[in-house]
Amino acid sequence: MSAITPRPAPTEAEDLSVTKETKTYHVGDAVITRIDELSLAAFQFDTLYPGADPDALERQRSRLEAGPFDAATGTFIQSIHSWLIKTPRHTILIDTATGNDKNRPDIPPLHRLNEPFLARLAAAGVRPDDVDHVLLTHVHADHVGWNTRLVDGCWTPTFPNATYIFSRVEQAYGESLANGGEPAANPALGPALRKPADRVYDDSVRPVIDAGLARLVTVDGGEVLEGISFIPTPGHSVDHASIRLVSRGEQALFAGDVMHHPLQVYEPSLNSCFCEFPEAALRSRNAVLEDAAESGATVFTTHFAESSTGRIRRSGERFAWQFL
């Protein structure tokens, strides 16, 4: 991620404007709101999709909207955020972005941030103590950071009343790497081209486990809460999960990092530079596109800019994306 340049931090007035403009979505009884952390710019095609056919961008350039793509410079615009879900029974966060004060020298745009994420959460009517579940699609730096915050020099769970639910395989893999091991992955994933960033497990995952707040699950499509399932979509990480919510016959799909940009809906053969197991990532992306097009689910993404929310439909032999 070293090629990403963060946009300047918003002023207080701009931050309030962002909060006011954030859309709220209803899926059955669930109310869903994006909680912003960062807007990022500066990826060019060959950096985000190394080794890919540049004709893929040219084929789809006319379909890319201005929000996620600056046509004048060829720059991809992306977002880092969490999804807040309020149901009649629960207050849930899906993924927790990057976090403040995290030591990420190898990822300069994410290094020791000081962002008003919790203020934005408060603007949505939620205090950290109100969150009763945190659902993690995978254990990467920009998805688990606000699991913890720095208090008196110690990494302390940000959401002390929450149960943090995530993959047992991701946990074991991350712990092994953090302890200097070389964990084995399922051979069906294909070869691994990269590993998760250093330090992430120690400052953002281990403290949650030590506090007794973690619930490790098998990612097999089964429910982890009423109406909420972890769907196996490995490849971007060792046991990446997309999260399905079903309420009153309506569906939401929180895709996680199966895709990083709308271009991958049109060109699903593109793997980002962040995918650990490219062969499996390709299979999972195609499976999500097929599923979302068939089900008509509202798709909530983690890195698409603009609303980050949309629907996927078939377009001949390909797929198309429509922002909502």
VENVEN-V509661 format. One record per residue. RES is the residue in three letters. SS is DSSP state (alpha for helix, beta for strand, coil for the rest). PHI is phi in radians with two decimals (none if undefined). NEAR is the number of other C-alpha atoms within 10 Angstrom. Layout:
res,ss,phi,near
RES,SS,PHI,NEAR
RES,SS,PHI,NEAR
This chain:
res,ss,phi,near
MET,coil,none,14
SER,coil,-1.12,12
ALA,coil,-1.43,14
ILE,coil,-1.43,20
THR,beta,-1.97,15
PRO,beta,-1.25,16
ARG,coil,-1.22,13
PRO,coil,-1.00,9
ALA,coil,-1.06,14
PRO,coil,-1.22,14
THR,coil,-1.23,9
GLU,alpha,-1.03,10
ALA,alpha,-1.13,8
GLU,alpha,-1.14,11
ASP,alpha,-1.13,15
LEU,alpha,-1.11,14
SER,alpha,-1.10,12
VAL,alpha,-1.03,15
THR,alpha,-1.08,17
LYS,alpha,-1.14,12
GLU,alpha,-1.50,9
THR,coil,-1.11,15
LYS,coil,-1.39,13
THR,beta,-1.99,13
TYR,beta,-2.03,15
HIS,beta,-2.02,15
VAL,beta,-2.20,19
GLY,coil,1.02,15
ASP,coil,-1.50,13
ALA,beta,-1.56,22
VAL,beta,-1.97,15
ILE,beta,-2.14,20
THR,beta,-2.35,19
ARG,beta,-1.43,27
ILE,beta,-1.95,25
ASP,beta,-1.36,22
GLU,beta,-2.10,24
LEU,beta,-2.40,24
SER,beta,-1.93,19
LEU,beta,-2.14,19
ALA,beta,-2.42,19
ALA,beta,2.12,19
PHE,beta,-1.22,20
GLN,coil,-1.67,18
PHE,alpha,-0.96,18
ASP,alpha,-1.29,14
THR,alpha,-1.52,16
LEU,alpha,-1.27,21
TYR,coil,-2.19,16
PRO,coil,-1.10,14
GLY,coil,1.39,13
ALA,coil,-1.39,16
ASP,coil,-1.21,13
PRO,coil,-1.09,12
ASP,alpha,-1.14,9
ALA,alpha,-1.08,17
LEU,alpha,-1.20,19
GLU,alpha,-1.12,10
ARG,alpha,-1.09,11
GLN,alpha,-1.97,14
ARG,alpha,-0.92,14
SER,alpha,-1.19,9
ARG,alpha,-1.59,14
LEU,coil,-1.51,18
GLU,coil,-1.36,14
ALA,coil,-1.14,13
GLY,coil,-1.03,13
PRO,coil,-1.61,22
PHE,beta,-2.62,22
ASP,beta,-1.65,16
ALA,coil,-1.13,13
ALA,coil,-1.17,7
THR,coil,-1.90,9
GLY,coil,1.25,14
THR,beta,-1.67,15
PHE,beta,-1.53,26
ILE,beta,-1.84,23
GLN,beta,-2.35,24
SER,beta,-2.30,24
ILE,beta,-2.15,23
HIS,beta,-2.80,25
SER,beta,-2.01,26
TRP,beta,-1.97,22
LEU,beta,-1.70,24
ILE,beta,-2.09,22
LYS,beta,-1.94,18
THR,coil,-2.06,15
PRO,coil,-1.02,8
ARG,coil,-1.99,9
HIS,coil,-2.34,14
THR,beta,-2.13,18
ILE,beta,-2.17,21
LEU,beta,-1.95,24
ILE,beta,-1.82,24
ASP,coil,1.11,29
THR,coil,-2.26,28
ALA,coil,0.97,26
THR,coil,-1.74,30
GLY,coil,1.54,28
ASN,coil,-1.59,20
ASP,coil,1.20,16
LYS,coil,-1.30,23
ASN,coil,-1.45,16
ARG,coil,-2.23,18
PRO,coil,-1.08,12
ASP,coil,-1.42,12
ILE,coil,-2.26,15
PRO,alpha,-0.87,16
PRO,alpha,-1.15,18
LEU,alpha,-1.87,26
HIS,coil,-1.45,16
ARG,coil,0.85,16
LEU,coil,-1.21,17
ASN,coil,-2.47,13
GLU,coil,-1.92,17
PRO,coil,-1.44,18
PHE,alpha,-1.05,21
LEU,alpha,-1.20,18
ALA,alpha,-1.16,16
ARG,alpha,-1.20,21
LEU,alpha,-1.11,20
ALA,alpha,-1.10,13
ALA,alpha,-1.13,14
ALA,coil,-1.54,17
GLY,coil,1.56,9
VAL,coil,-2.27,16
ARG,coil,-1.66,14
PRO,alpha,-0.93,15
ASP,alpha,-1.19,11
ASP,alpha,-1.38,15
VAL,coil,-1.29,21
ASP,coil,-1.85,17
HIS,beta,-2.52,22
VAL,beta,-2.08,25
LEU,beta,-1.91,25
LEU,coil,-1.97,24
THR,coil,-1.23,30
HIS,coil,-2.99,25
VAL,coil,-1.78,26
HIS,coil,-2.11,26
ALA,alpha,-0.96,24
ASP,alpha,-1.63,21
HIS,alpha,-2.24,26
VAL,alpha,-2.20,26
GLY,alpha,-1.11,25
TRP,alpha,-1.43,24
ASN,alpha,-0.95,27
THR,beta,-2.34,25
ARG,beta,-2.45,20
LEU,beta,-1.44,16
VAL,beta,-2.25,10
ASP,coil,0.89,7
GLY,coil,1.41,7
CYS,beta,-2.12,11
TRP,beta,-1.40,20
THR,beta,-2.13,20
PRO,beta,-0.93,26
THR,coil,-1.23,22
PHE,coil,-2.04,23
PRO,coil,-1.21,19
ASN,coil,-1.76,15
ALA,coil,-1.68,23
THR,beta,-1.69,19
TYR,beta,-1.62,26
ILE,beta,-1.88,20
PHE,beta,-2.79,26
SER,beta,-1.15,25
ARG,alpha,-1.11,16
VAL,alpha,-1.18,19
GLU,alpha,-1.03,23
GLN,alpha,-1.09,21
ALA,alpha,-1.13,13
TYR,alpha,-1.12,23
GLY,alpha,-1.13,26
GLU,alpha,-1.15,17
SER,alpha,-1.06,15
LEU,alpha,-1.10,17
ALA,alpha,-1.11,18
ASN,coil,-1.59,10
GLY,coil,1.53,8
GLY,coil,-1.50,11
GLU,coil,-2.15,10
PRO,coil,-1.17,11
ALA,coil,-1.50,9
ALA,coil,-1.90,15
ASN,coil,-1.00,10
PRO,alpha,-1.01,8
ALA,alpha,-1.13,9
LEU,alpha,-1.26,19
GLY,coil,1.50,15
PRO,coil,-1.17,15
ALA,coil,-1.58,18
LEU,coil,-1.72,11
ARG,coil,-2.73,14
LYS,coil,-2.15,16
PRO,coil,-1.07,19
ALA,coil,-1.12,16
ASP,coil,-1.14,17
ARG,coil,1.35,16
VAL,alpha,-1.09,23
TYR,alpha,-1.10,24
ASP,alpha,-1.18,15
ASP,alpha,-1.69,23
SER,alpha,-2.17,28
VAL,coil,-2.08,23
ARG,alpha,-0.98,21
PRO,alpha,-1.09,19
VAL,alpha,-1.21,24
ILE,alpha,-1.16,15
ASP,alpha,-1.08,11
ALA,coil,-1.42,11
GLY,coil,1.31,11
LEU,coil,-1.76,19
ALA,beta,-1.56,21
ARG,beta,-2.19,16
LEU,beta,-1.55,18
VAL,beta,-2.25,17
THR,coil,-1.52,16
VAL,coil,-1.48,25
ASP,coil,-2.41,13
GLY,coil,1.59,16
GLY,coil,-1.35,15
GLU,beta,-1.22,16
VAL,beta,-1.84,18
LEU,beta,-2.47,12
GLU,coil,-1.00,10
GLY,coil,1.42,13
ILE,beta,-2.19,19
SER,beta,-2.21,20
PHE,beta,-1.69,27
ILE,beta,-1.72,23
PRO,beta,-1.18,21
THR,coil,-2.42,30
PRO,coil,-1.23,27
GLY,coil,2.36,28
HIS,coil,-1.01,30
SER,coil,-2.37,28
VAL,coil,-1.11,28
ASP,coil,-2.53,26
HIS,coil,-0.92,29
ALA,beta,-2.14,31
SER,beta,-1.65,25
ILE,beta,-2.09,25
ARG,beta,-1.80,21
LEU,beta,-2.05,23
VAL,beta,-2.17,18
SER,beta,-2.57,16
ARG,coil,0.90,10
GLY,coil,1.42,8
GLU,beta,-1.82,16
GLN,beta,-2.20,19
ALA,beta,-2.14,25
LEU,beta,-2.20,25
PHE,beta,-1.63,24
ALA,beta,-1.35,25
GLY,beta,1.13,24
ASP,coil,-1.83,28
VAL,coil,-1.05,31
MET,coil,-2.40,26
HIS,coil,-1.91,23
HIS,coil,-2.78,24
PRO,coil,-0.96,26
LEU,alpha,-0.96,22
GLN,alpha,-1.30,23
VAL,alpha,-1.20,21
TYR,alpha,-1.35,23
GLU,coil,-2.28,16
PRO,coil,-1.20,21
SER,coil,-1.31,18
LEU,coil,-1.40,23
ASN,coil,-1.77,26
SER,coil,-1.31,24
CYS,coil,-1.19,17
PHE,coil,-1.67,20
CYS,coil,-1.33,24
GLU,coil,-1.34,23
PHE,coil,-2.15,23
PRO,alpha,-1.04,25
GLU,alpha,-1.10,19
ALA,alpha,-1.21,21
ALA,alpha,-1.05,29
LEU,alpha,-1.10,21
ARG,alpha,-1.12,17
SER,alpha,-1.17,23
ARG,alpha,-1.10,25
ASN,alpha,-1.11,18
ALA,alpha,-1.14,15
VAL,alpha,-1.15,22
LEU,alpha,-1.08,27
GLU,alpha,-1.06,15
ASP,alpha,-1.09,14
ALA,alpha,-1.17,21
ALA,alpha,-1.17,20
GLU,alpha,-1.26,12
SER,alpha,-1.46,16
GLY,coil,1.29,15
ALA,coil,-1.07,21
THR,beta,-1.32,24
VAL,beta,-1.78,26
PHE,beta,-1.88,22
THR,beta,-1.72,28
THR,coil,-1.76,28
HIS,coil,-2.24,25
PHE,beta,-1.16,26
ALA,coil,-1.41,25
GLU,coil,0.93,17
SER,coil,-1.37,18
SER,coil,1.17,21
THR,beta,-2.21,22
GLY,beta,-3.04,16
ARG,beta,-2.27,20
ILE,beta,-1.96,24
ARG,beta,-2.35,18
ARG,beta,-1.34,15
SER,beta,-2.41,11
GLY,coil,1.14,7
GLU,coil,-1.57,5
ARG,beta,-2.01,12
PHE,beta,-2.12,18
ALA,beta,-2.35,19
TRP,beta,-2.00,22
GLN,beta,-2.26,11
PHE,beta,-1.16,16
LEU,coil,-1.95,14
